[in-house]
Amino acid sequence: QLELAESGGGLVQPGGSLRLFCADSGFTLDYYVIGWFRQAPGKEREGVSCISGSGISRNYADSVKDGFTISRDNAKNTVYLQMNSLKPEDTAIYYCAAAPRVTVRAMCVLRKGLAYWGQGTQVTVSS
């Protein structure tokens, strides 16, 4: 069973950058679509970005397309979310999730196959 762990969150000023990490120390992530989701206080959890097992297919929410980049290094069993030009509205707890045998759109938009979740990492964008 996967045990996903997120890291890299923190406090950053508007316009700043953070890089989030999602890793599993025990099982390979190669065969899973990995997605980043976020939940702000009082709001529903939303899909931010998802990436296929090969890294070829990616999906982004419209609100983050210009500033965020998802990538993965299967040799390191790690998925990254590079967040640039951060805004206060990006403040949320960010979670990574893994889903087998789905497309990136099915996972990120339709919320299909969300089998495993990490505990989340807090991102706060504030001056």
N, CA, C and O atoms as CSV, one atom per row, in Angstrom:
chain,resi,resn,atom,element,x,y,z
A,1,GLN,N,N,0.839,-1.191,0.000
A,1,GLN,CA,C,0.000,0.000,0.000
A,1,GLN,C,C,0.873,1.240,0.000
A,1,GLN,O,O,1.862,1.329,0.729
A,2,LEU,N,N,0.481,2.208,-0.845
A,2,LEU,CA,C,1.257,3.441,-0.906
A,2,LEU,C,C,1.094,4.251,0.369
A,2,LEU,O,O,0.029,4.259,0.987
A,3,GLU,N,N,2.142,4.918,0.744
A,3,GLU,CA,C,2.114,5.889,1.831
A,3,GLU,C,C,2.777,7.150,1.306
A,3,GLU,O,O,3.998,7.305,1.354
A,4,LEU,N,N,1.945,8.042,0.806
A,4,LEU,CA,C,2.457,9.264,0.200
A,4,LEU,C,C,2.801,10.285,1.268
A,4,LEU,O,O,2.118,10.395,2.286
A,5,ALA,N,N,3.866,11.027,1.025
A,5,ALA,CA,C,4.285,12.066,1.958
A,5,ALA,C,C,4.609,13.328,1.174
A,5,ALA,O,O,5.430,13.312,0.256
A,6,GLU,N,N,3.954,14.422,1.548
A,6,GLU,CA,C,4.229,15.716,0.936
A,6,GLU,C,C,5.219,16.511,1.791
A,6,GLU,O,O,5.290,16.343,3.008
A,7,SER,N,N,5.967,17.367,1.133
A,7,SER,CA,C,6.858,18.297,1.834
A,7,SER,C,C,7.084,19.510,0.942
A,7,SER,O,O,6.729,19.516,-0.237
A,8,GLY,N,N,7.680,20.532,1.534
A,8,GLY,CA,C,8.030,21.720,0.755
A,8,GLY,C,C,7.133,22.916,0.972
A,8,GLY,O,O,7.399,23.995,0.442
A,9,GLY,N,N,6.065,22.743,1.747
A,9,GLY,CA,C,5.197,23.878,2.000
A,9,GLY,C,C,5.840,24.892,2.925
A,9,GLY,O,O,6.916,24.660,3.478
A,10,GLY,N,N,5.165,26.021,3.085
A,10,GLY,CA,C,5.683,27.058,3.967
A,10,GLY,C,C,5.005,28.380,3.735
A,10,GLY,O,O,3.976,28.466,3.066
A,11,LEU,N,N,5.600,29.417,4.303
A,11,LEU,CA,C,5.100,30.786,4.172
A,11,LEU,C,C,5.943,31.516,3.123
A,11,LEU,O,O,7.173,31.497,3.172
A,12,VAL,N,N,5.266,32.148,2.192
A,12,VAL,CA,C,5.972,32.864,1.128
A,12,VAL,C,C,5.203,34.143,0.815
A,12,VAL,O,O,3.982,34.196,0.962
A,13,GLN,N,N,5.918,35.159,0.388
A,13,GLN,CA,C,5.281,36.421,0.036
A,13,GLN,C,C,4.637,36.318,-1.347
A,13,GLN,O,O,5.057,35.500,-2.166
A,14,PRO,N,N,3.624,37.138,-1.610
A,14,PRO,CA,C,3.033,37.165,-2.955
A,14,PRO,C,C,4.097,37.399,-4.022
A,14,PRO,O,O,4.983,38.239,-3.866
A,15,GLY,N,N,3.989,36.643,-5.101
A,15,GLY,CA,C,4.973,36.708,-6.164
A,15,GLY,C,C,6.127,35.743,-5.988
A,15,GLY,O,O,6.937,35.565,-6.898
A,16,GLY,N,N,6.206,35.124,-4.830
A,16,GLY,CA,C,7.288,34.190,-4.552
A,16,GLY,C,C,7.037,32.807,-5.113
A,16,GLY,O,O,6.047,32.567,-5.804
A,17,SER,N,N,7.956,31.895,-4.804
A,17,SER,CA,C,7.911,30.531,-5.335
A,17,SER,C,C,8.090,29.502,-4.226
A,17,SER,O,O,8.727,29.756,-3.204
A,18,LEU,N,N,7.511,28.349,-4.462
A,18,LEU,CA,C,7.728,27.182,-3.608
A,18,LEU,C,C,7.757,25.952,-4.506
A,18,LEU,O,O,7.177,25.937,-5.592
A,19,ARG,N,N,8.446,24.922,-4.024
A,19,ARG,CA,C,8.448,23.653,-4.733
A,19,ARG,C,C,7.979,22.565,-3.773
A,19,ARG,O,O,8.590,22.331,-2.731
A,20,LEU,N,N,6.900,21.915,-4.138
A,20,LEU,CA,C,6.357,20.835,-3.317
A,20,LEU,C,C,6.852,19.494,-3.822
A,20,LEU,O,O,7.104,19.305,-5.012
A,21,PHE,N,N,6.985,18.565,-2.879
A,21,PHE,CA,C,7.463,17.226,-3.175
A,21,PHE,C,C,6.432,16.209,-2.702
A,21,PHE,O,O,5.826,16.370,-1.642
A,22,CYS,N,N,6.240,15.162,-3.499
A,22,CYS,CA,C,5.379,14.046,-3.117
A,22,CYS,C,C,6.183,12.775,-3.359
A,22,CYS,O,O,6.627,12.515,-4.478
A,23,ALA,N,N,6.368,11.987,-2.305
A,23,ALA,CA,C,7.198,10.791,-2.428
A,23,ALA,C,C,6.586,9.636,-1.659
A,23,ALA,O,O,5.754,9.823,-0.771
A,24,ASP,N,N,7.019,8.434,-2.024
A,24,ASP,CA,C,6.658,7.232,-1.284
A,24,ASP,C,C,7.940,6.436,-1.068
A,24,ASP,O,O,8.656,6.128,-2.021
A,25,SER,N,N,8.219,6.114,0.161
A,25,SER,CA,C,9.502,5.467,0.467
A,25,SER,C,C,9.466,3.972,0.245
A,25,SER,O,O,10.515,3.330,0.188
A,26,GLY,N,N,8.259,3.396,0.116
A,26,GLY,CA,C,8.185,1.952,0.052
A,26,GLY,C,C,7.865,1.383,-1.313
A,26,GLY,O,O,8.510,0.433,-1.758
A,27,PHE,N,N,6.861,1.961,-1.994
A,27,PHE,CA,C,6.381,1.397,-3.240
A,27,PHE,C,C,6.647,2.350,-4.395
A,27,PHE,O,O,6.675,3.569,-4.226
A,28,THR,N,N,6.841,1.763,-5.577
A,28,THR,CA,C,7.110,2.578,-6.740
A,28,THR,C,C,5.852,3.323,-7.185
A,28,THR,O,O,4.745,2.788,-7.139
A,29,LEU,N,N,6.046,4.552,-7.609
A,29,LEU,CA,C,4.933,5.376,-8.089
A,29,LEU,C,C,4.781,5.318,-9.604
A,29,LEU,O,O,3.882,5.948,-10.160
A,30,ASP,N,N,5.653,4.568,-10.277
A,30,ASP,CA,C,5.709,4.568,-11.735
A,30,ASP,C,C,4.368,4.304,-12.398
A,30,ASP,O,O,4.071,4.866,-13.452
A,31,TYR,N,N,3.559,3.455,-11.786
A,31,TYR,CA,C,2.346,2.996,-12.454
A,31,TYR,C,C,1.107,3.808,-12.067
A,31,TYR,O,O,-0.018,3.454,-12.419
A,32,TYR,N,N,1.330,4.875,-11.354
A,32,TYR,CA,C,0.210,5.678,-10.860
A,32,TYR,C,C,0.205,7.066,-11.496
A,32,TYR,O,O,1.246,7.685,-11.716
A,33,VAL,N,N,-0.997,7.520,-11.777
A,33,VAL,CA,C,-1.183,8.945,-12.039
A,33,VAL,C,C,-1.103,9.637,-10.687
A,33,VAL,O,O,-1.744,9.210,-9.727
A,34,ILE,N,N,-0.328,10.691,-10.611
A,34,ILE,CA,C,-0.175,11.429,-9.366
A,34,ILE,C,C,-0.769,12.817,-9.553
A,34,ILE,O,O,-0.541,13.478,-10.566
A,35,GLY,N,N,-1.524,13.239,-8.572
A,35,GLY,CA,C,-2.147,14.551,-8.670
A,35,GLY,C,C,-1.918,15.383,-7.424
A,35,GLY,O,O,-1.728,14.860,-6.326
A,36,TRP,N,N,-1.940,16.680,-7.622
A,36,TRP,CA,C,-1.909,17.631,-6.520
A,36,TRP,C,C,-3.299,18.255,-6.379
A,36,TRP,O,O,-3.886,18.720,-7.356
A,37,PHE,N,N,-3.798,18.258,-5.179
A,37,PHE,CA,C,-5.085,18.861,-4.857
A,37,PHE,C,C,-4.855,19.853,-3.718
A,37,PHE,O,O,-3.870,19.753,-2.986
A,38,ARG,N,N,-5.757,20.795,-3.577
A,38,ARG,CA,C,-5.615,21.748,-2.473
A,38,ARG,C,C,-6.973,22.053,-1.873
A,38,ARG,O,O,-8.011,21.966,-2.529
A,39,GLN,N,N,-6.926,22.414,-0.601
A,39,GLN,CA,C,-8.159,22.773,0.097
A,39,GLN,C,C,-7.892,23.988,0.960
A,39,GLN,O,O,-7.078,23.958,1.883
A,40,ALA,N,N,-8.596,25.053,0.637
A,40,ALA,CA,C,-8.512,26.290,1.416
A,40,ALA,C,C,-9.602,26.263,2.489
A,40,ALA,O,O,-10.591,25.545,2.346
A,41,PRO,N,N,-9.430,27.033,3.553
A,41,PRO,CA,C,-10.435,27.057,4.625
A,41,PRO,C,C,-11.821,27.400,4.088
A,41,PRO,O,O,-11.992,28.389,3.376
A,42,GLY,N,N,-12.794,26.590,4.430
A,42,GLY,CA,C,-14.160,26.844,4.024
A,42,GLY,C,C,-14.487,26.503,2.585
A,42,GLY,O,O,-15.588,26.783,2.111
A,43,LYS,N,N,-13.535,25.897,1.884
A,43,LYS,CA,C,-13.757,25.558,0.475
A,43,LYS,C,C,-13.586,24.062,0.254
A,43,LYS,O,O,-12.978,23.361,1.062
A,44,GLU,N,N,-14.135,23.595,-0.854
A,44,GLU,CA,C,-13.967,22.198,-1.210
A,44,GLU,C,C,-12.564,21.940,-1.751
A,44,GLU,O,O,-11.893,22.841,-2.254
A,45,ARG,N,N,-12.145,20.689,-1.632
A,45,ARG,CA,C,-10.861,20.303,-2.185
A,45,ARG,C,C,-10.942,20.365,-3.714
A,45,ARG,O,O,-11.916,19.898,-4.305
A,46,GLU,N,N,-9.924,20.938,-4.347
A,46,GLU,CA,C,-9.941,21.064,-5.800
A,46,GLU,C,C,-8.677,20.486,-6.415
A,46,GLU,O,O,-7.610,20.481,-5.801
A,47,GLY,N,N,-8.822,20.001,-7.639
A,47,GLY,CA,C,-7.660,19.493,-8.364
A,47,GLY,C,C,-6.809,20.633,-8.879
A,47,GLY,O,O,-7.326,21.594,-9.450
A,48,VAL,N,N,-5.519,20.531,-8.683
A,48,VAL,CA,C,-4.578,21.558,-9.123
A,48,VAL,C,C,-3.855,21.111,-10.384
A,48,VAL,O,O,-3.846,21.813,-11.395
A,49,SER,N,N,-3.252,19.938,-10.309
A,49,SER,CA,C,-2.495,19.439,-11.452
A,49,SER,C,C,-2.273,17.943,-11.291
A,49,SER,O,O,-2.101,17.447,-10.178
A,50,CYS,N,N,-2.279,17.226,-12.416
A,50,CYS,CA,C,-2.056,15.781,-12.405
A,50,CYS,C,C,-1.078,15.400,-13.511
A,50,CYS,O,O,-0.984,16.077,-14.534
A,51,ILE,N,N,-0.351,14.304,-13.290
A,51,ILE,CA,C,0.645,13.857,-14.256
A,51,ILE,C,C,0.576,12.349,-14.399
A,51,ILE,O,O,0.417,11.627,-13.415
A,52,SER,N,N,0.697,11.880,-15.629
A,52,SER,CA,C,0.639,10.445,-15.889
A,52,SER,C,C,1.901,9.749,-15.385
A,52,SER,O,O,2.883,10.402,-15.032
A,53,GLY,N,N,1.863,8.437,-15.356
A,53,GLY,CA,C,2.995,7.658,-14.872
A,53,GLY,C,C,4.265,7.898,-15.664
A,53,GLY,O,O,5.360,7.916,-15.102
A,54,SER,N,N,4.123,8.082,-16.968
A,54,SER,CA,C,5.278,8.339,-17.819
A,54,SER,C,C,5.733,9.786,-17.765
A,54,SER,O,O,6.854,10.107,-18.160
A,55,GLY,N,N,4.860,10.659,-17.276
A,55,GLY,CA,C,5.172,12.083,-17.253
A,55,GLY,C,C,4.785,12.822,-18.519
A,55,GLY,O,O,4.953,14.039,-18.596
A,56,ILE,N,N,4.274,12.117,-19.509
A,56,ILE,CA,C,3.964,12.737,-20.795
A,56,ILE,C,C,2.681,13.561,-20.725
A,56,ILE,O,O,2.618,14.662,-21.274
A,57,SER,N,N,1.673,13.039,-20.062
A,57,SER,CA,C,0.384,13.732,-19.992
A,57,SER,C,C,0.269,14.508,-18.692
A,57,SER,O,O,0.594,14.012,-17.613
A,58,ARG,N,N,-0.207,15.747,-18.828
A,58,ARG,CA,C,-0.364,16.618,-17.655
A,58,ARG,C,C,-1.676,17.390,-17.777
A,58,ARG,O,O,-2.153,17.673,-18.876
A,59,ASN,N,N,-2.233,17.715,-16.640
A,59,ASN,CA,C,-3.465,18.497,-16.593
A,59,ASN,C,C,-3.282,19.579,-15.545
A,59,ASN,O,O,-2.717,19.329,-14.480
A,60,TYR,N,N,-3.762,20.792,-15.847
A,60,TYR,CA,C,-3.679,21.899,-14.906
A,60,TYR,C,C,-5.039,22.557,-14.762
A,60,TYR,O,O,-5.788,22.676,-15.732
A,61,ALA,N,N,-5.350,22.980,-13.557
A,61,ALA,CA,C,-6.516,23.839,-13.358
A,61,ALA,C,C,-6.240,25.184,-14.028
A,61,ALA,O,O,-5.100,25.645,-14.078
A,62,ASP,N,N,-7.296,25.801,-14.539
A,62,ASP,CA,C,-7.123,27.087,-15.225
A,62,ASP,C,C,-6.458,28.129,-14.327
A,62,ASP,O,O,-5.700,28.972,-14.806
A,63,SER,N,N,-6.737,28.071,-13.048
A,63,SER,CA,C,-6.235,29.096,-12.128
A,63,SER,C,C,-4.727,29.012,-11.905
A,63,SER,O,O,-4.134,29.960,-11.391
A,64,VAL,N,N,-4.092,27.901,-12.280
A,64,VAL,CA,C,-2.659,27.746,-12.005
A,64,VAL,C,C,-1.832,27.538,-13.267
A,64,VAL,O,O,-0.614,27.385,-13.178
A,65,LYS,N,N,-2.453,27.528,-14.420
A,65,LYS,CA,C,-1.755,27.170,-15.668
A,65,LYS,C,C,-0.533,28.028,-15.931
A,65,LYS,O,O,0.476,27.530,-16.431
A,66,ASP,N,N,-0.607,29.302,-15.603
A,66,ASP,CA,C,0.497,30.204,-15.948
A,66,ASP,C,C,1.637,30.167,-14.942
A,66,ASP,O,O,2.740,30.626,-15.239
A,67,GLY,N,N,1.382,29.621,-13.746
A,67,GLY,CA,C,2.408,29.725,-12.723
A,67,GLY,C,C,2.945,28.416,-12.171
A,67,GLY,O,O,4.031,28.393,-11.593
A,68,PHE,N,N,2.199,27.313,-12.338
A,68,PHE,CA,C,2.581,26.047,-11.736
A,68,PHE,C,C,3.048,25.056,-12.793
A,68,PHE,O,O,2.551,25.053,-13.920
A,69,THR,N,N,4.013,24.211,-12.417
A,69,THR,CA,C,4.496,23.161,-13.297
A,69,THR,C,C,4.618,21.866,-12.510
A,69,THR,O,O,5.261,21.823,-11.461
A,70,ILE,N,N,3.995,20.810,-13.025
A,70,ILE,CA,C,4.103,19.496,-12.400
A,70,ILE,C,C,5.129,18.668,-13.169
A,70,ILE,O,O,5.215,18.752,-14.394
A,71,SER,N,N,5.898,17.875,-12.446
A,71,SER,CA,C,6.884,16.997,-13.078
A,71,SER,C,C,7.118,15.800,-12.161
A,71,SER,O,O,6.669,15.780,-11.015
A,72,ARG,N,N,7.818,14.817,-12.680
A,72,ARG,CA,C,8.115,13.658,-11.851
A,72,ARG,C,C,9.460,13.078,-12.248
A,72,ARG,O,O,9.897,13.192,-13.393
A,73,ASP,N,N,10.104,12.453,-11.270
A,73,ASP,CA,C,11.356,11.739,-11.489
A,73,ASP,C,C,11.131,10.332,-10.946
A,73,ASP,O,O,11.240,10.102,-9.741
A,74,ASN,N,N,10.821,9.403,-11.824
A,74,ASN,CA,C,10.498,8.047,-11.372
A,74,ASN,C,C,11.715,7.346,-10.763
A,74,ASN,O,O,11.559,6.445,-9.939
A,75,ALA,N,N,12.898,7.743,-11.154
A,75,ALA,CA,C,14.097,7.153,-10.545
A,75,ALA,C,C,14.200,7.523,-9.068
A,75,ALA,O,O,14.747,6.769,-8.264
A,76,LYS,N,N,13.664,8.697,-8.725
A,76,LYS,CA,C,13.678,9.151,-7.329
A,76,LYS,C,C,12.333,8.918,-6.649
A,76,LYS,O,O,12.146,9.254,-5.480
A,77,ASN,N,N,11.390,8.332,-7.412
A,77,ASN,CA,C,10.067,8.044,-6.847
A,77,ASN,C,C,9.408,9.291,-6.273
A,77,ASN,O,O,8.791,9.244,-5.208
A,78,THR,N,N,9.543,10.396,-6.980
A,78,THR,CA,C,9.093,11.692,-6.478
A,78,THR,C,C,8.365,12.460,-7.570
A,78,THR,O,O,8.747,12.432,-8.740
A,79,VAL,N,N,7.310,13.143,-7.157
A,79,VAL,CA,C,6.571,14.053,-8.033
A,79,VAL,C,C,6.693,15.448,-7.450
A,79,VAL,O,O,6.624,15.635,-6.235
A,80,TYR,N,N,6.876,16.424,-8.325
A,80,TYR,CA,C,7.107,17.801,-7.901
A,80,TYR,C,C,5.979,18.713,-8.374
A,80,TYR,O,O,5.334,18.455,-9.391
A,81,LEU,N,N,5.757,19.775,-7.619
A,81,LEU,CA,C,4.893,20.856,-8.080
A,81,LEU,C,C,5.654,22.160,-7.870
A,81,LEU,O,O,5.790,22.632,-6.742
A,82,GLN,N,N,6.140,22.730,-8.944
A,82,GLN,CA,C,6.824,24.011,-8.885
A,82,GLN,C,C,5.785,25.115,-8.980
A,82,GLN,O,O,5.051,25.199,-9.965
A,83,MET,N,N,5.722,25.954,-7.968
A,83,MET,CA,C,4.720,27.006,-7.905
A,83,MET,C,C,5.411,28.358,-7.940
A,83,MET,O,O,6.117,28.730,-7.003
A,84,ASN,N,N,5.205,29.084,-9.019
A,84,ASN,CA,C,5.777,30.423,-9.182
A,84,ASN,C,C,4.678,31.465,-9.166
A,84,ASN,O,O,3.500,31.146,-9.325
A,85,SER,N,N,5.070,32.706,-8.972
A,85,SER,CA,C,4.118,33.821,-8.975
A,85,SER,C,C,2.933,33.556,-8.058
A,85,SER,O,O,1.780,33.754,-8.441
A,86,LEU,N,N,3.224,33.115,-6.867
A,86,LEU,CA,C,2.160,32.734,-5.932
A,86,LEU,C,C,1.321,33.939,-5.513
A,86,LEU,O,O,1.813,35.061,-5.388
A,87,LYS,N,N,0.037,33.659,-5.302
A,87,LYS,CA,C,-0.926,34.693,-4.905
A,87,LYS,C,C,-1.555,34.294,-3.580
A,87,LYS,O,O,-1.540,33.119,-3.214
A,88,PRO,N,N,-2.104,35.257,-2.864
A,88,PRO,CA,C,-2.773,34.913,-1.598
A,88,PRO,C,C,-3.858,33.848,-1.768
A,88,PRO,O,O,-4.083,33.044,-0.863
A,89,GLU,N,N,-4.521,33.839,-2.906
A,89,GLU,CA,C,-5.582,32.843,-3.129
A,89,GLU,C,C,-5.042,31.429,-3.356
A,89,GLU,O,O,-5.815,30.477,-3.449
A,90,ASP,N,N,-3.734,31.294,-3.446
A,90,ASP,CA,C,-3.129,29.964,-3.519
A,90,ASP,C,C,-2.938,29.354,-2.128
A,90,ASP,O,O,-2.533,28.198,-2.005
A,91,THR,N,N,-3.225,30.120,-1.102
A,91,THR,CA,C,-3.104,29.616,0.264
A,91,THR,C,C,-4.058,28.456,0.497
A,91,THR,O,O,-5.262,28.578,0.274
A,92,ALA,N,N,-3.516,27.332,0.945
A,92,ALA,CA,C,-4.318,26.118,1.144
A,92,ALA,C,C,-3.424,25.026,1.704
A,92,ALA,O,O,-2.203,25.168,1.771
A,93,ILE,N,N,-4.054,23.944,2.101
A,93,ILE,CA,C,-3.310,22.710,2.347
A,93,ILE,C,C,-3.243,21.968,1.018
A,93,ILE,O,O,-4.259,21.763,0.354
A,94,TYR,N,N,-2.048,21.575,0.645
A,94,TYR,CA,C,-1.828,20.877,-0.622
A,94,TYR,C,C,-1.604,19.393,-0.344
A,94,TYR,O,O,-0.775,19.011,0.482
A,95,TYR,N,N,-2.356,18.584,-1.048
A,95,TYR,CA,C,-2.285,17.139,-0.893
A,95,TYR,C,C,-1.846,16.501,-2.209
A,95,TYR,O,O,-2.205,16.978,-3.286
A,96,CYS,N,N,-1.074,15.428,-2.120
A,96,CYS,CA,C,-0.854,14.633,-3.318
A,96,CYS,C,C,-1.669,13.349,-3.187
A,96,CYS,O,O,-1.926,12.853,-2.090
A,97,ALA,N,N,-2.061,12.837,-4.341
A,97,ALA,CA,C,-2.876,11.637,-4.402
A,97,ALA,C,C,-2.392,10.762,-5.541
A,97,ALA,O,O,-1.786,11.243,-6.499
A,98,ALA,N,N,-2.667,9.476,-5.426
A,98,ALA,CA,C,-2.272,8.522,-6.458
A,98,ALA,C,C,-3.488,7.752,-6.933
A,98,ALA,O,O,-4.349,7.372,-6.139
A,99,ALA,N,N,-3.549,7.527,-8.230
A,99,ALA,CA,C,-4.663,6.792,-8.816
A,99,ALA,C,C,-4.117,5.853,-9.885
A,99,ALA,O,O,-3.331,6.273,-10.735
A,100,PRO,N,N,-4.521,4.604,-9.850
A,100,PRO,CA,C,-4.101,3.670,-10.895
A,100,PRO,C,C,-5.083,3.673,-12.062
A,100,PRO,O,O,-6.288,3.831,-11.867
A,101,ARG,N,N,-4.573,3.500,-13.249
A,101,ARG,CA,C,-5.403,3.206,-14.424
A,101,ARG,C,C,-6.483,4.257,-14.706
A,101,ARG,O,O,-7.633,3.917,-14.986
A,102,VAL,N,N,-6.103,5.524,-14.629
A,102,VAL,CA,C,-7.016,6.594,-15.030
A,102,VAL,C,C,-6.244,7.584,-15.896
A,102,VAL,O,O,-5.015,7.549,-15.944
A,103,THR,N,N,-6.965,8.458,-16.572
A,103,THR,CA,C,-6.306,9.531,-17.305
A,103,THR,C,C,-6.083,10.705,-16.363
A,103,THR,O,O,-6.680,10.767,-15.288
A,104,VAL,N,N,-5.224,11.636,-16.766
A,104,VAL,CA,C,-4.973,12.795,-15.902
A,104,VAL,C,C,-6.222,13.643,-15.764
A,104,VAL,O,O,-6.464,14.226,-14.706
A,105,ARG,N,N,-7.019,13.719,-16.824
A,105,ARG,CA,C,-8.253,14.509,-16.748
A,105,ARG,C,C,-9.265,13.827,-15.833
A,105,ARG,O,O,-9.948,14.489,-15.052
A,106,ALA,N,N,-9.358,12.516,-15.930
A,106,ALA,CA,C,-10.298,11.794,-15.067
A,106,ALA,C,C,-9.947,11.994,-13.599
A,106,ALA,O,O,-10.825,12.113,-12.745
A,107,MET,N,N,-8.666,12.029,-13.328
A,107,MET,CA,C,-8.261,12.198,-11.936
A,107,MET,C,C,-8.458,13.631,-11.460
A,107,MET,O,O,-9.052,13.857,-10.406
A,108,CYS,N,N,-7.972,14.586,-12.215
A,108,CYS,CA,C,-7.951,15.974,-11.763
A,108,CYS,C,C,-9.322,16.638,-11.835
A,108,CYS,O,O,-9.697,17.395,-10.940
A,109,VAL,N,N,-10.064,16.355,-12.893
A,109,VAL,CA,C,-11.335,17.052,-13.113
A,109,VAL,C,C,-12.514,16.239,-12.596
A,109,VAL,O,O,-13.411,16.776,-11.945
A,110,LEU,N,N,-12.509,14.943,-12.889
A,110,LEU,CA,C,-13.632,14.098,-12.512
A,110,LEU,C,C,-13.429,13.407,-11.175
A,110,LEU,O,O,-14.343,12.762,-10.661
A,111,ARG,N,N,-12.231,13.540,-10.609
A,111,ARG,CA,C,-11.908,12.980,-9.296
A,111,ARG,C,C,-12.082,11.462,-9.266
A,111,ARG,O,O,-12.595,10.910,-8.292
A,112,LYS,N,N,-11.656,10.794,-10.332
A,112,LYS,CA,C,-11.774,9.350,-10.437
A,112,LYS,C,C,-10.561,8.642,-9.849
A,112,LYS,O,O,-9.437,9.134,-9.955
A,113,GLY,N,N,-10.787,7.495,-9.235
A,113,GLY,CA,C,-9.708,6.601,-8.853
A,113,GLY,C,C,-8.760,7.097,-7.786
A,113,GLY,O,O,-7.609,6.665,-7.738
A,114,LEU,N,N,-9.209,7.981,-6.939
A,114,LEU,CA,C,-8.313,8.571,-5.926
A,114,LEU,C,C,-8.117,7.571,-4.793
A,114,LEU,O,O,-8.825,7.603,-3.786
A,115,ALA,N,N,-7.153,6.692,-4.975
A,115,ALA,CA,C,-6.994,5.573,-4.067
A,115,ALA,C,C,-6.155,5.893,-2.843
A,115,ALA,O,O,-6.395,5.357,-1.761
A,116,TYR,N,N,-5.170,6.767,-3.012
A,116,TYR,CA,C,-4.226,7.041,-1.923
A,116,TYR,C,C,-4.013,8.536,-1.777
A,116,TYR,O,O,-3.963,9.268,-2.765
A,117,TRP,N,N,-3.886,8.985,-0.526
A,117,TRP,CA,C,-3.671,10.399,-0.213
A,117,TRP,C,C,-2.523,10.556,0.773
A,117,TRP,O,O,-2.278,9.693,1.616
A,118,GLY,N,N,-1.833,11.671,0.645
A,118,GLY,CA,C,-0.877,12.050,1.667
A,118,GLY,C,C,-1.557,12.857,2.754
A,118,GLY,O,O,-2.767,13.078,2.711
A,119,GLN,N,N,-0.777,13.296,3.729
A,119,GLN,CA,C,-1.324,14.031,4.876
A,119,GLN,C,C,-1.454,15.525,4.589
A,119,GLN,O,O,-2.157,16.231,5.312
A,120,GLY,N,N,-0.801,16.005,3.563
A,120,GLY,CA,C,-0.917,17.406,3.197
A,120,GLY,C,C,0.226,18.253,3.721
A,120,GLY,O,O,0.877,17.913,4.709
A,121,THR,N,N,0.456,19.372,3.032
A,121,THR,CA,C,1.454,20.349,3.461
A,121,THR,C,C,0.863,21.739,3.289
A,121,THR,O,O,0.255,22.040,2.262
A,122,GLN,N,N,1.041,22.581,4.293
A,122,GLN,CA,C,0.430,23.910,4.284
A,122,GLN,C,C,1.245,24.871,3.429
A,122,GLN,O,O,2.466,24.955,3.559
A,123,VAL,N,N,0.557,25.588,2.561
A,123,VAL,CA,C,1.148,26.676,1.789
A,123,VAL,C,C,0.405,27.953,2.152
A,123,VAL,O,O,-0.816,28.029,2.013
A,124,THR,N,N,1.137,28.945,2.612
A,124,THR,CA,C,0.550,30.228,2.978
A,124,THR,C,C,1.245,31.327,2.196
A,124,THR,O,O,2.465,31.478,2.261
A,125,VAL,N,N,0.458,32.088,1.462
A,125,VAL,CA,C,0.991,33.198,0.668
A,125,VAL,C,C,0.479,34.483,1.291
A,125,VAL,O,O,-0.707,34.801,1.208
A,126,SER,N,N,1.386,35.216,1.912
A,126,SER,CA,C,0.988,36.412,2.642
A,126,SER,C,C,2.175,37.344,2.798
A,126,SER,O,O,3.323,36.910,2.894
A,127,SER,N,N,1.872,38.636,2.821
A,127,SER,CA,C,2.924,39.614,3.067
A,127,SER,C,C,2.978,39.972,4.541
A,127,SER,O,O,3.806,40.787,4.948
